Amino acid sequence: MKVRRRWILIPVISTCLLIIAIWLPYLTGGAAWSIPLLVVLAVVDCVCFIVSNQKLRCPACGEPLRGILHRYLFQQERGYYCSGCGQYIEIVK
Ligand SMILES: [Zn+2]
């Protein structure tokens, strides 16, 4: 069983961009384009999260793979055991 790494990285990257965008109105002194950009990034971030949540499911039983993001990013693990069926799921490029 495999799950693609991009479904972990895409929401992380979009959240980083959103965090940067939150500071833009302060950094640019309230530039007119910074607020629409923030709204667009917030919508994109939501979409990324919804899509990746649907993709980060166990291929065998459909259990959401909660904790896979934390394990991959902070514990540098390249695999995960499904909490539903116990199958080993490998994170691939
Ligand atoms: Zn499973």
PDB file of the backbone (N, CA, C, O) and the ligand in Angstrom, with CONECT records:
HET     ZN  A 101       1
ATOM      1  N   MET A   1       0.833  -1.190   0.000  1.00  0.00           N
ATOM      2  CA  MET A   1       0.000   0.000   0.000  1.00  0.00           C
ATOM      3  C   MET A   1       0.875   1.251   0.000  1.00  0.00           C
ATOM      4  O   MET A   1       1.855   1.349   0.738  1.00  0.00           O
ATOM      5  N   LYS A   2       0.499   2.180  -0.830  1.00  0.00           N
ATOM      6  CA  LYS A   2       1.304   3.395  -0.957  1.00  0.00           C
ATOM      7  C   LYS A   2       0.413   4.640  -0.913  1.00  0.00           C
ATOM      8  O   LYS A   2      -0.751   4.622  -1.314  1.00  0.00           O
ATOM      9  N   VAL A   3       1.013   5.713  -0.409  1.00  0.00           N
ATOM     10  CA  VAL A   3       0.333   6.997  -0.458  1.00  0.00           C
ATOM     11  C   VAL A   3       1.342   8.024  -0.959  1.00  0.00           C
ATOM     12  O   VAL A   3       2.516   7.981  -0.593  1.00  0.00           O
ATOM     13  N   ARG A   4       0.881   8.937  -1.789  1.00  0.00           N
ATOM     14  CA  ARG A   4       1.811   9.874  -2.423  1.00  0.00           C
ATOM     15  C   ARG A   4       2.196  11.021  -1.485  1.00  0.00           C
ATOM     16  O   ARG A   4       1.369  11.594  -0.775  1.00  0.00           O
ATOM     17  N   ARG A   5       3.493  11.323  -1.523  1.00  0.00           N
ATOM     18  CA  ARG A   5       4.051  12.346  -0.653  1.00  0.00           C
ATOM     19  C   ARG A   5       3.437  13.723  -0.904  1.00  0.00           C
ATOM     20  O   ARG A   5       3.330  14.543   0.008  1.00  0.00           O
ATOM     21  N   ARG A   6       3.036  13.964  -2.151  1.00  0.00           N
ATOM     22  CA  ARG A   6       2.524  15.305  -2.495  1.00  0.00           C
ATOM     23  C   ARG A   6       1.276  15.662  -1.686  1.00  0.00           C
ATOM     24  O   ARG A   6       1.019  16.837  -1.420  1.00  0.00           O
ATOM     25  N   TRP A   7       0.498  14.640  -1.294  1.00  0.00           N
ATOM     26  CA  TRP A   7      -0.729  14.928  -0.547  1.00  0.00           C
ATOM     27  C   TRP A   7      -0.419  15.346   0.891  1.00  0.00           C
ATOM     28  O   TRP A   7      -1.278  15.888   1.587  1.00  0.00           O
ATOM     29  N   ILE A   8       0.808  15.092   1.325  1.00  0.00           N
ATOM     30  CA  ILE A   8       1.244  15.583   2.628  1.00  0.00           C
ATOM     31  C   ILE A   8       1.832  16.982   2.469  1.00  0.00           C
ATOM     32  O   ILE A   8       1.582  17.865   3.289  1.00  0.00           O
ATOM     33  N   LEU A   9       2.617  17.178   1.406  1.00  0.00           N
ATOM     34  CA  LEU A   9       3.354  18.432   1.248  1.00  0.00           C
ATOM     35  C   LEU A   9       2.490  19.589   0.774  1.00  0.00           C
ATOM     36  O   LEU A   9       2.704  20.729   1.185  1.00  0.00           O
ATOM     37  N   ILE A  10       1.513  19.309  -0.090  1.00  0.00           N
ATOM     38  CA  ILE A  10       0.706  20.404  -0.662  1.00  0.00           C
ATOM     39  C   ILE A  10      -0.008  21.223   0.433  1.00  0.00           C
ATOM     40  O   ILE A  10       0.108  22.449   0.425  1.00  0.00           O
ATOM     41  N   PRO A  11      -0.737  20.602   1.368  1.00  0.00           N
ATOM     42  CA  PRO A  11      -1.380  21.433   2.406  1.00  0.00           C
ATOM     43  C   PRO A  11      -0.387  22.152   3.308  1.00  0.00           C
ATOM     44  O   PRO A  11      -0.668  23.247   3.795  1.00  0.00           O
ATOM     45  N   VAL A  12       0.774  21.540   3.530  1.00  0.00           N
ATOM     46  CA  VAL A  12       1.801  22.182   4.366  1.00  0.00           C
ATOM     47  C   VAL A  12       2.328  23.451   3.681  1.00  0.00           C
ATOM     48  O   VAL A  12       2.468  24.501   4.308  1.00  0.00           O
ATOM     49  N   ILE A  13       2.615  23.326   2.381  1.00  0.00           N
ATOM     50  CA  ILE A  13       3.134  24.473   1.620  1.00  0.00           C
ATOM     51  C   ILE A  13       2.083  25.578   1.535  1.00  0.00           C
ATOM     52  O   ILE A  13       2.399  26.753   1.724  1.00  0.00           O
ATOM     53  N   SER A  14       0.829  25.201   1.250  1.00  0.00           N
ATOM     54  CA  SER A  14      -0.211  26.224   1.109  1.00  0.00           C
ATOM     55  C   SER A  14      -0.471  26.927   2.441  1.00  0.00           C
ATOM     56  O   SER A  14      -0.795  28.114   2.460  1.00  0.00           O
ATOM     57  N   THR A  15      -0.331  26.203   3.556  1.00  0.00           N
ATOM     58  CA  THR A  15      -0.496  26.827   4.873  1.00  0.00           C
ATOM     59  C   THR A  15       0.652  27.791   5.160  1.00  0.00           C
ATOM     60  O   THR A  15       0.438  28.857   5.737  1.00  0.00           O
ATOM     61  N   CYS A  16       1.865  27.422   4.762  1.00  0.00           N
ATOM     62  CA  CYS A  16       3.015  28.325   4.917  1.00  0.00           C
ATOM     63  C   CYS A  16       2.801  29.613   4.139  1.00  0.00           C
ATOM     64  O   CYS A  16       3.065  30.705   4.643  1.00  0.00           O
ATOM     65  N   LEU A  17       2.316  29.480   2.895  1.00  0.00           N
ATOM     66  CA  LEU A  17       2.050  30.662   2.078  1.00  0.00           C
ATOM     67  C   LEU A  17       0.991  31.541   2.725  1.00  0.00           C
ATOM     68  O   LEU A  17       1.090  32.768   2.716  1.00  0.00           O
ATOM     69  N   LEU A  18      -0.034  30.885   3.294  1.00  0.00           N
ATOM     70  CA  LEU A  18      -1.113  31.632   3.942  1.00  0.00           C
ATOM     71  C   LEU A  18      -0.592  32.402   5.157  1.00  0.00           C
ATOM     72  O   LEU A  18      -0.988  33.544   5.392  1.00  0.00           O
ATOM     73  N   ILE A  19       0.286  31.778   5.916  1.00  0.00           N
ATOM     74  CA  ILE A  19       0.863  32.436   7.096  1.00  0.00           C
ATOM     75  C   ILE A  19       1.676  33.671   6.666  1.00  0.00           C
ATOM     76  O   ILE A  19       1.614  34.726   7.297  1.00  0.00           O
ATOM     77  N   ILE A  20       2.429  33.507   5.586  1.00  0.00           N
ATOM     78  CA  ILE A  20       3.187  34.658   5.055  1.00  0.00           C
ATOM     79  C   ILE A  20       2.218  35.762   4.600  1.00  0.00           C
ATOM     80  O   ILE A  20       2.436  36.947   4.855  1.00  0.00           O
ATOM     81  N   ALA A  21       1.129  35.333   3.912  1.00  0.00           N
ATOM     82  CA  ALA A  21       0.168  36.303   3.366  1.00  0.00           C
ATOM     83  C   ALA A  21      -0.544  37.081   4.474  1.00  0.00           C
ATOM     84  O   ALA A  21      -0.915  38.238   4.280  1.00  0.00           O
ATOM     85  N   ILE A  22      -0.737  36.444   5.643  1.00  0.00           N
ATOM     86  CA  ILE A  22      -1.380  37.126   6.773  1.00  0.00           C
ATOM     87  C   ILE A  22      -0.548  38.337   7.205  1.00  0.00           C
ATOM     88  O   ILE A  22      -1.092  39.350   7.646  1.00  0.00           O
ATOM     89  N   TRP A  23       0.771  38.221   7.073  1.00  0.00           N
ATOM     90  CA  TRP A  23       1.661  39.316   7.484  1.00  0.00           C
ATOM     91  C   TRP A  23       1.838  40.375   6.408  1.00  0.00           C
ATOM     92  O   TRP A  23       2.342  41.464   6.681  1.00  0.00           O
ATOM     93  N   LEU A  24       1.421  40.053   5.171  1.00  0.00           N
ATOM     94  CA  LEU A  24       1.651  40.992   4.065  1.00  0.00           C
ATOM     95  C   LEU A  24       1.044  42.383   4.284  1.00  0.00           C
ATOM     96  O   LEU A  24       1.715  43.381   4.020  1.00  0.00           O
ATOM     97  N   PRO A  25      -0.215  42.481   4.761  1.00  0.00           N
ATOM     98  CA  PRO A  25      -0.765  43.837   4.960  1.00  0.00           C
ATOM     99  C   PRO A  25       0.093  44.679   5.908  1.00  0.00           C
ATOM    100  O   PRO A  25       0.184  45.896   5.745  1.00  0.00           O
ATOM    101  N   TYR A  26       0.719  44.038   6.893  1.00  0.00           N
ATOM    102  CA  TYR A  26       1.586  44.765   7.826  1.00  0.00           C
ATOM    103  C   TYR A  26       2.901  45.130   7.154  1.00  0.00           C
ATOM    104  O   TYR A  26       3.403  46.246   7.295  1.00  0.00           O
ATOM    105  N   LEU A  27       3.451  44.159   6.417  1.00  0.00           N
ATOM    106  CA  LEU A  27       4.760  44.370   5.794  1.00  0.00           C
ATOM    107  C   LEU A  27       4.713  45.414   4.675  1.00  0.00           C
ATOM    108  O   LEU A  27       5.662  46.172   4.474  1.00  0.00           O
ATOM    109  N   THR A  28       3.584  45.436   3.949  1.00  0.00           N
ATOM    110  CA  THR A  28       3.477  46.339   2.799  1.00  0.00           C
ATOM    111  C   THR A  28       2.771  47.637   3.164  1.00  0.00           C
ATOM    112  O   THR A  28       2.534  48.476   2.296  1.00  0.00           O
ATOM    113  N   GLY A  29       2.436  47.811   4.428  1.00  0.00           N
ATOM    114  CA  GLY A  29       1.742  49.021   4.859  1.00  0.00           C
ATOM    115  C   GLY A  29       0.313  49.083   4.349  1.00  0.00           C
ATOM    116  O   GLY A  29      -0.192  50.160   4.032  1.00  0.00           O
ATOM    117  N   GLY A  30      -0.343  47.918   4.269  1.00  0.00           N
ATOM    118  CA  GLY A  30      -1.752  47.865   3.877  1.00  0.00           C
ATOM    119  C   GLY A  30      -1.977  48.044   2.388  1.00  0.00           C
ATOM    120  O   GLY A  30      -2.933  48.709   1.988  1.00  0.00           O
ATOM    121  N   ALA A  31      -1.124  47.469   1.563  1.00  0.00           N
ATOM    122  CA  ALA A  31      -1.292  47.553   0.107  1.00  0.00           C
ATOM    123  C   ALA A  31      -2.637  46.950  -0.308  1.00  0.00           C
ATOM    124  O   ALA A  31      -3.090  45.960   0.265  1.00  0.00           O
ATOM    125  N   ALA A  32      -3.266  47.566  -1.316  1.00  0.00           N
ATOM    126  CA  ALA A  32      -4.625  47.174  -1.724  1.00  0.00           C
ATOM    127  C   ALA A  32      -4.691  45.730  -2.212  1.00  0.00           C
ATOM    128  O   ALA A  32      -5.714  45.064  -2.047  1.00  0.00           O
ATOM    129  N   TRP A  33      -3.606  45.245  -2.810  1.00  0.00           N
ATOM    130  CA  TRP A  33      -3.642  43.892  -3.373  1.00  0.00           C
ATOM    131  C   TRP A  33      -3.422  42.804  -2.322  1.00  0.00           C
ATOM    132  O   TRP A  33      -3.655  41.625  -2.590  1.00  0.00           O
ATOM    133  N   SER A  34      -2.971  43.201  -1.118  1.00  0.00           N
ATOM    134  CA  SER A  34      -2.615  42.184  -0.124  1.00  0.00           C
ATOM    135  C   SER A  34      -3.850  41.478   0.462  1.00  0.00           C
ATOM    136  O   SER A  34      -3.784  40.302   0.817  1.00  0.00           O
ATOM    137  N   ILE A  35      -4.973  42.203   0.559  1.00  0.00           N
ATOM    138  CA  ILE A  35      -6.184  41.584   1.123  1.00  0.00           C
ATOM    139  C   ILE A  35      -6.803  40.569   0.155  1.00  0.00           C
ATOM    140  O   ILE A  35      -7.090  39.444   0.564  1.00  0.00           O
ATOM    141  N   PRO A  36      -7.022  40.941  -1.142  1.00  0.00           N
ATOM    142  CA  PRO A  36      -7.525  39.912  -2.083  1.00  0.00           C
ATOM    143  C   PRO A  36      -6.613  38.695  -2.169  1.00  0.00           C
ATOM    144  O   PRO A  36      -7.084  37.561  -2.264  1.00  0.00           O
ATOM    145  N   LEU A  37      -5.304  38.935  -2.136  1.00  0.00           N
ATOM    146  CA  LEU A  37      -4.343  37.825  -2.177  1.00  0.00           C
ATOM    147  C   LEU A  37      -4.532  36.902  -0.973  1.00  0.00           C
ATOM    148  O   LEU A  37      -4.473  35.679  -1.098  1.00  0.00           O
ATOM    149  N   LEU A  38      -4.757  37.497   0.172  1.00  0.00           N
ATOM    150  CA  LEU A  38      -4.975  36.736   1.406  1.00  0.00           C
ATOM    151  C   LEU A  38      -6.235  35.878   1.293  1.00  0.00           C
ATOM    152  O   LEU A  38      -6.244  34.714   1.693  1.00  0.00           O
ATOM    153  N   VAL A  39      -7.309  36.474   0.739  1.00  0.00           N
ATOM    154  CA  VAL A  39      -8.570  35.743   0.575  1.00  0.00           C
ATOM    155  C   VAL A  39      -8.381  34.570  -0.384  1.00  0.00           C
ATOM    156  O   VAL A  39      -8.833  33.456  -0.120  1.00  0.00           O
ATOM    157  N   VAL A  40      -7.701  34.843  -1.513  1.00  0.00           N
ATOM    158  CA  VAL A  40      -7.459  33.795  -2.516  1.00  0.00           C
ATOM    159  C   VAL A  40      -6.652  32.650  -1.893  1.00  0.00           C
ATOM    160  O   VAL A  40      -6.983  31.480  -2.082  1.00  0.00           O
ATOM    161  N   LEU A  41      -5.594  32.992  -1.151  1.00  0.00           N
ATOM    162  CA  LEU A  41      -4.753  31.960  -0.537  1.00  0.00           C
ATOM    163  C   LEU A  41      -5.514  31.164   0.528  1.00  0.00           C
ATOM    164  O   LEU A  41      -5.293  29.965   0.696  1.00  0.00           O
ATOM    165  N   ALA A  42      -6.413  31.850   1.243  1.00  0.00           N
ATOM    166  CA  ALA A  42      -7.225  31.153   2.256  1.00  0.00           C
ATOM    167  C   ALA A  42      -8.130  30.122   1.588  1.00  0.00           C
ATOM    168  O   ALA A  42      -8.291  29.007   2.086  1.00  0.00           O
ATOM    169  N   VAL A  43      -8.725  30.510   0.445  1.00  0.00           N
ATOM    170  CA  VAL A  43      -9.598  29.579  -0.294  1.00  0.00           C
ATOM    171  C   VAL A  43      -8.767  28.410  -0.834  1.00  0.00           C
ATOM    172  O   VAL A  43      -9.161  27.249  -0.715  1.00  0.00           O
ATOM    173  N   VAL A  44      -7.611  28.732  -1.429  1.00  0.00           N
ATOM    174  CA  VAL A  44      -6.728  27.694  -1.980  1.00  0.00           C
ATOM    175  C   VAL A  44      -6.308  26.718  -0.869  1.00  0.00           C
ATOM    176  O   VAL A  44      -6.289  25.503  -1.069  1.00  0.00           O
ATOM    177  N   ASP A  45      -5.976  27.267   0.289  1.00  0.00           N
ATOM    178  CA  ASP A  45      -5.555  26.445   1.427  1.00  0.00           C
ATOM    179  C   ASP A  45      -6.664  25.481   1.847  1.00  0.00           C
ATOM    180  O   ASP A  45      -6.413  24.305   2.114  1.00  0.00           O
ATOM    181  N   CYS A  46      -7.899  26.000   1.901  1.00  0.00           N
ATOM    182  CA  CYS A  46      -9.044  25.151   2.258  1.00  0.00           C
ATOM    183  C   CYS A  46      -9.215  24.019   1.251  1.00  0.00           C
ATOM    184  O   CYS A  46      -9.418  22.866   1.629  1.00  0.00           O
ATOM    185  N   VAL A  47      -9.130  24.362  -0.044  1.00  0.00           N
ATOM    186  CA  VAL A  47      -9.282  23.356  -1.097  1.00  0.00           C
ATOM    187  C   VAL A  47      -8.182  22.300  -0.980  1.00  0.00           C
ATOM    188  O   VAL A  47      -8.448  21.104  -1.087  1.00  0.00           O
ATOM    189  N   CYS A  48      -6.938  22.754  -0.758  1.00  0.00           N
ATOM    190  CA  CYS A  48      -5.816  21.817  -0.611  1.00  0.00           C
ATOM    191  C   CYS A  48      -6.046  20.852   0.546  1.00  0.00           C
ATOM    192  O   CYS A  48      -5.753  19.661   0.441  1.00  0.00           O
ATOM    193  N   PHE A  49      -6.572  21.376   1.648  1.00  0.00           N
ATOM    194  CA  PHE A  49      -6.815  20.531   2.811  1.00  0.00           C
ATOM    195  C   PHE A  49      -7.909  19.503   2.552  1.00  0.00           C
ATOM    196  O   PHE A  49      -7.796  18.340   2.940  1.00  0.00           O
ATOM    197  N   ILE A  50      -8.979  19.959   1.886  1.00  0.00           N
ATOM    198  CA  ILE A  50     -10.096  19.039   1.596  1.00  0.00           C
ATOM    199  C   ILE A  50      -9.623  17.918   0.670  1.00  0.00           C
ATOM    200  O   ILE A  50      -9.905  16.743   0.905  1.00  0.00           O
ATOM    201  N   VAL A  51      -8.891  18.304  -0.399  1.00  0.00           N
ATOM    202  CA  VAL A  51      -8.416  17.317  -1.383  1.00  0.00           C
ATOM    203  C   VAL A  51      -7.433  16.354  -0.727  1.00  0.00           C
ATOM    204  O   VAL A  51      -7.536  15.142  -0.913  1.00  0.00           O
ATOM    205  N   SER A  52      -6.474  16.887   0.042  1.00  0.00           N
ATOM    206  CA  SER A  52      -5.469  16.004   0.632  1.00  0.00           C
ATOM    207  C   SER A  52      -6.077  15.094   1.694  1.00  0.00           C
ATOM    208  O   SER A  52      -5.623  13.966   1.884  1.00  0.00           O
ATOM    209  N   ASN A  53      -7.110  15.588   2.387  1.00  0.00           N
ATOM    210  CA  ASN A  53      -7.805  14.735   3.360  1.00  0.00           C
ATOM    211  C   ASN A  53      -8.480  13.551   2.682  1.00  0.00           C
ATOM    212  O   ASN A  53      -8.556  12.457   3.240  1.00  0.00           O
ATOM    213  N   GLN A  54      -8.969  13.792   1.466  1.00  0.00           N
ATOM    214  CA  GLN A  54      -9.603  12.702   0.723  1.00  0.00           C
ATOM    215  C   GLN A  54      -8.566  11.723   0.190  1.00  0.00           C
ATOM    216  O   GLN A  54      -8.822  10.524   0.089  1.00  0.00           O
ATOM    217  N   LYS A  55      -7.375  12.255  -0.154  1.00  0.00           N
ATOM    218  CA  LYS A  55      -6.328  11.397  -0.707  1.00  0.00           C
ATOM    219  C   LYS A  55      -5.567  10.646   0.387  1.00  0.00           C
ATOM    220  O   LYS A  55      -5.080   9.538   0.161  1.00  0.00           O
ATOM    221  N   LEU A  56      -5.466  11.251   1.572  1.00  0.00           N
ATOM    222  CA  LEU A  56      -4.720  10.603   2.655  1.00  0.00           C
ATOM    223  C   LEU A  56      -5.633   9.642   3.422  1.00  0.00           C
ATOM    224  O   LEU A  56      -5.932   9.831   4.601  1.00  0.00           O
ATOM    225  N   ARG A  57      -6.052   8.624   2.713  1.00  0.00           N
ATOM    226  CA  ARG A  57      -6.863   7.581   3.319  1.00  0.00           C
ATOM    227  C   ARG A  57      -6.228   6.238   3.028  1.00  0.00           C
ATOM    228  O   ARG A  57      -5.527   6.061   2.031  1.00  0.00           O
ATOM    229  N   CYS A  58      -6.485   5.302   3.913  1.00  0.00           N
ATOM    230  CA  CYS A  58      -5.962   3.960   3.697  1.00  0.00           C
ATOM    231  C   CYS A  58      -6.560   3.384   2.409  1.00  0.00           C
ATOM    232  O   CYS A  58      -7.781   3.370   2.252  1.00  0.00           O
ATOM    233  N   PRO A  59      -5.711   2.906   1.483  1.00  0.00           N
ATOM    234  CA  PRO A  59      -6.231   2.348   0.223  1.00  0.00           C
ATOM    235  C   PRO A  59      -7.059   1.079   0.446  1.00  0.00           C
ATOM    236  O   PRO A  59      -7.887   0.721  -0.392  1.00  0.00           O
ATOM    237  N   ALA A  60      -6.839   0.408   1.566  1.00  0.00           N
ATOM    238  CA  ALA A  60      -7.530  -0.860   1.824  1.00  0.00           C
ATOM    239  C   ALA A  60      -8.886  -0.648   2.496  1.00  0.00           C
ATOM    240  O   ALA A  60      -9.887  -1.215   2.057  1.00  0.00           O
ATOM    241  N   CYS A  61      -8.931   0.164   3.560  1.00  0.00           N
ATOM    242  CA  CYS A  61     -10.171   0.257   4.331  1.00  0.00           C
ATOM    243  C   CYS A  61     -10.776   1.663   4.343  1.00  0.00           C
ATOM    244  O   CYS A  61     -11.891   1.849   4.830  1.00  0.00           O
ATOM    245  N   GLY A  62     -10.048   2.657   3.809  1.00  0.00           N
ATOM    246  CA  GLY A  62     -10.613   4.003   3.718  1.00  0.00           C
ATOM    247  C   GLY A  62     -10.506   4.826   4.985  1.00  0.00           C
ATOM    248  O   GLY A  62     -11.053   5.926   5.065  1.00  0.00           O
ATOM    249  N   GLU A  63      -9.806   4.297   5.974  1.00  0.00           N
ATOM    250  CA  GLU A  63      -9.620   5.016   7.232  1.00  0.00           C
ATOM    251  C   GLU A  63      -8.758   6.271   6.989  1.00  0.00           C
ATOM    252  O   GLU A  63      -7.711   6.175   6.348  1.00  0.00           O
ATOM    253  N   PRO A  64      -9.186   7.452   7.495  1.00  0.00           N
ATOM    254  CA  PRO A  64      -8.333   8.637   7.335  1.00  0.00           C
ATOM    255  C   PRO A  64      -7.003   8.437   8.063  1.00  0.00           C
ATOM    256  O   PRO A  64      -6.971   7.973   9.203  1.00  0.00           O
ATOM    257  N   LEU A  65      -5.899   8.797   7.383  1.00  0.00           N
ATOM    258  CA  LEU A  65      -4.574   8.554   7.957  1.00  0.00           C
ATOM    259  C   LEU A  65      -4.163   9.729   8.846  1.00  0.00           C
ATOM    260  O   LEU A  65      -3.263  10.494   8.500  1.00  0.00           O
ATOM    261  N   ARG A  66      -4.816   9.861   9.964  1.00  0.00           N
ATOM    262  CA  ARG A  66      -4.484  10.930  10.896  1.00  0.00           C
ATOM    263  C   ARG A  66      -3.120  10.642  11.513  1.00  0.00           C
ATOM    264  O   ARG A  66      -2.814   9.507  11.879  1.00  0.00           O
ATOM    265  N   GLY A  67      -2.315  11.680  11.619  1.00  0.00           N
ATOM    266  CA  GLY A  67      -1.010  11.502  12.229  1.00  0.00           C
ATOM    267  C   GLY A  67       0.090  11.225  11.229  1.00  0.00           C
ATOM    268  O   GLY A  67       1.269  11.263  11.579  1.00  0.00           O
ATOM    269  N   ILE A  68      -0.277  10.945   9.983  1.00  0.00           N
ATOM    270  CA  ILE A  68       0.753  10.650   8.980  1.00  0.00           C
ATOM    271  C   ILE A  68       1.586  11.895   8.706  1.00  0.00           C
ATOM    272  O   ILE A  68       2.789  11.803   8.462  1.00  0.00           O
ATOM    273  N   LEU A  69       0.940  13.064   8.748  1.00  0.00           N
ATOM    274  CA  LEU A  69       1.632  14.332   8.481  1.00  0.00           C
ATOM    275  C   LEU A  69       2.682  14.594   9.552  1.00  0.00           C
ATOM    276  O   LEU A  69       3.824  14.942   9.251  1.00  0.00           O
ATOM    277  N   HIS A  70       2.281  14.425  10.790  1.00  0.00           N
ATOM    278  CA  HIS A  70       3.198  14.653  11.915  1.00  0.00           C
ATOM    279  C   HIS A  70       4.363  13.677  11.867  1.00  0.00           C
ATOM    280  O   HIS A  70       5.516  14.055  12.072  1.00  0.00           O
ATOM    281  N   ARG A  71       4.044  12.412  11.591  1.00  0.00           N
ATOM    282  CA  ARG A  71       5.089  11.383  11.522  1.00  0.00           C
ATOM    283  C   ARG A  71       6.079  11.675  10.414  1.00  0.00           C
ATOM    284  O   ARG A  71       7.289  11.544  10.595  1.00  0.00           O
ATOM    285  N   TYR A  72       5.557  12.072   9.267  1.00  0.00           N
ATOM    286  CA  TYR A  72       6.425  12.317   8.124  1.00  0.00           C
ATOM    287  C   TYR A  72       7.311  13.537   8.353  1.00  0.00           C
ATOM    288  O   TYR A  72       8.512  13.495   8.087  1.00  0.00           O
ATOM    289  N   LEU A  73       6.717  14.624   8.848  1.00  0.00           N
ATOM    290  CA  LEU A  73       7.448  15.888   8.967  1.00  0.00           C
ATOM    291  C   LEU A  73       8.375  15.929  10.182  1.00  0.00           C
ATOM    292  O   LEU A  73       9.494  16.436  10.094  1.00  0.00           O
ATOM    293  N   PHE A  74       7.915  15.401  11.303  1.00  0.00           N
ATOM    294  CA  PHE A  74       8.677  15.586  12.540  1.00  0.00           C
ATOM    295  C   PHE A  74       9.447  14.349  12.975  1.00  0.00           C
ATOM    296  O   PHE A  74      10.462  14.462  13.662  1.00  0.00           O
ATOM    297  N   GLN A  75       8.979  13.175  12.584  1.00  0.00           N
ATOM    298  CA  GLN A  75       9.700  11.968  12.970  1.00  0.00           C
ATOM    299  C   GLN A  75      10.443  11.361  11.790  1.00  0.00           C
ATOM    300  O   GLN A  75      11.119  10.342  11.934  1.00  0.00           O
ATOM    301  N   GLN A  76      10.318  11.995  10.611  1.00  0.00           N
ATOM    302  CA  GLN A  76      11.059  11.586   9.412  1.00  0.00           C
ATOM    303  C   GLN A  76      10.793  10.129   9.051  1.00  0.00           C
ATOM    304  O   GLN A  76      11.678   9.440   8.543  1.00  0.00           O
ATOM    305  N   GLU A  77       9.589   9.666   9.310  1.00  0.00           N
ATOM    306  CA  GLU A  77       9.274   8.284   8.968  1.00  0.00           C
ATOM    307  C   GLU A  77       8.667   8.227   7.583  1.00  0.00           C
ATOM    308  O   GLU A  77       7.937   9.128   7.167  1.00  0.00           O
ATOM    309  N   ARG A  78       8.982   7.147   6.869  1.00  0.00           N
ATOM    310  CA  ARG A  78       8.517   7.007   5.488  1.00  0.00           C
ATOM    311  C   ARG A  78       7.413   5.956   5.372  1.00  0.00           C
ATOM    312  O   ARG A  78       7.067   5.504   4.281  1.00  0.00           O
ATOM    313  N   GLY A  79       6.881   5.592   6.515  1.00  0.00           N
ATOM    314  CA  GLY A  79       5.809   4.616   6.483  1.00  0.00           C
ATOM    315  C   GLY A  79       4.853   4.839   7.627  1.00  0.00           C
ATOM    316  O   GLY A  79       5.140   5.594   8.556  1.00  0.00           O
ATOM    317  N   TYR A  80       3.706   4.175   7.554  1.00  0.00           N
ATOM    318  CA  TYR A  80       2.666   4.430   8.536  1.00  0.00           C
ATOM    319  C   TYR A  80       1.773   3.195   8.621  1.00  0.00           C
ATOM    320  O   TYR A  80       1.442   2.583   7.605  1.00  0.00           O
ATOM    321  N   TYR A  81       1.393   2.842   9.835  1.00  0.00           N
ATOM    322  CA  TYR A  81       0.469   1.723   9.979  1.00  0.00           C
ATOM    323  C   TYR A  81      -0.941   2.259  10.136  1.00  0.00           C
ATOM    324  O   TYR A  81      -1.205   3.100  10.996  1.00  0.00           O
ATOM    325  N   CYS A  82      -1.847   1.765   9.298  1.00  0.00           N
ATOM    326  CA  CYS A  82      -3.239   2.207   9.322  1.00  0.00           C
ATOM    327  C   CYS A  82      -3.856   1.876  10.683  1.00  0.00           C
ATOM    328  O   CYS A  82      -3.697   0.768  11.196  1.00  0.00           O
ATOM    329  N   SER A  83      -4.560   2.854  11.257  1.00  0.00           N
ATOM    330  CA  SER A  83      -5.182   2.611  12.556  1.00  0.00           C
ATOM    331  C   SER A  83      -6.450   1.771  12.426  1.00  0.00           C
ATOM    332  O   SER A  83      -6.959   1.249  13.418  1.00  0.00           O
ATOM    333  N   GLY A  84      -6.959   1.641  11.198  1.00  0.00           N
ATOM    334  CA  GLY A  84      -8.180   0.865  10.982  1.00  0.00           C
ATOM    335  C   GLY A  84      -7.908  -0.609  10.767  1.00  0.00           C
ATOM    336  O   GLY A  84      -8.497  -1.462  11.432  1.00  0.00           O
ATOM    337  N   CYS A  85      -6.997  -0.913   9.818  1.00  0.00           N
ATOM    338  CA  CYS A  85      -6.786  -2.322   9.462  1.00  0.00           C
ATOM    339  C   CYS A  85      -5.354  -2.790   9.747  1.00  0.00           C
ATOM    340  O   CYS A  85      -5.055  -3.975   9.603  1.00  0.00           O
ATOM    341  N   GLY A  86      -4.462  -1.866  10.154  1.00  0.00           N
ATOM    342  CA  GLY A  86      -3.112  -2.248  10.506  1.00  0.00           C
ATOM    343  C   GLY A  86      -2.180  -2.469   9.345  1.00  0.00           C
ATOM    344  O   GLY A  86      -1.042  -2.899   9.534  1.00  0.00           O
ATOM    345  N   GLN A  87      -2.645  -2.179   8.135  1.00  0.00           N
ATOM    346  CA  GLN A  87      -1.785  -2.339   6.951  1.00  0.00           C
ATOM    347  C   GLN A  87      -0.663  -1.319   6.984  1.00  0.00           C
ATOM    348  O   GLN A  87      -0.834  -0.192   7.449  1.00  0.00           O
ATOM    349  N   TYR A  88       0.493  -1.741   6.478  1.00  0.00           N
ATOM    350  CA  TYR A  88       1.609  -0.815   6.371  1.00  0.00           C
ATOM    351  C   TYR A  88       1.460   0.009   5.111  1.00  0.00           C
ATOM    352  O   TYR A  88       1.304  -0.537   4.019  1.00  0.00           O
ATOM    353  N   ILE A  89       1.507   1.325   5.260  1.00  0.00           N
ATOM    354  CA  ILE A  89       1.359   2.225   4.114  1.00  0.00           C
ATOM    355  C   ILE A  89       2.651   2.991   3.937  1.00  0.00           C
ATOM    356  O   ILE A  89       3.124   3.672   4.847  1.00  0.00           O
ATOM    357  N   GLU A  90       3.214   2.865   2.743  1.00  0.00           N
ATOM    358  CA  GLU A  90       4.482   3.501   2.442  1.00  0.00           C
ATOM    359  C   GLU A  90       4.235   4.863   1.813  1.00  0.00           C
ATOM    360  O   GLU A  90       3.339   5.025   0.985  1.00  0.00           O
ATOM    361  N   ILE A  91       5.051   5.849   2.219  1.00  0.00           N
ATOM    362  CA  ILE A  91       4.946   7.185   1.608  1.00  0.00           C
ATOM    363  C   ILE A  91       5.928   7.222   0.452  1.00  0.00           C
ATOM    364  O   ILE A  91       7.134   7.074   0.649  1.00  0.00           O
ATOM    365  N   VAL A  92       5.410   7.422  -0.761  1.00  0.00           N
ATOM    366  CA  VAL A  92       6.260   7.431  -1.956  1.00  0.00           C
ATOM    367  C   VAL A  92       6.198   8.794  -2.632  1.00  0.00           C
ATOM    368  O   VAL A  92       5.283   9.585  -2.404  1.00  0.00           O
ATOM    369  N   LYS A  93       7.212   9.045  -3.481  1.00  0.00           N
ATOM    370  CA  LYS A  93       7.269  10.322  -4.186  1.00  0.00           C
ATOM    371  C   LYS A  93       6.165  10.406  -5.233  1.00  0.00           C
ATOM    372  O   LYS A  93       6.052  11.413  -5.932  1.00  0.00           O
TER     373      LYS A  93
HETATM  374 ZN    ZN A 101      -6.667   0.551   6.633  1.00  0.00          ZN2+
END
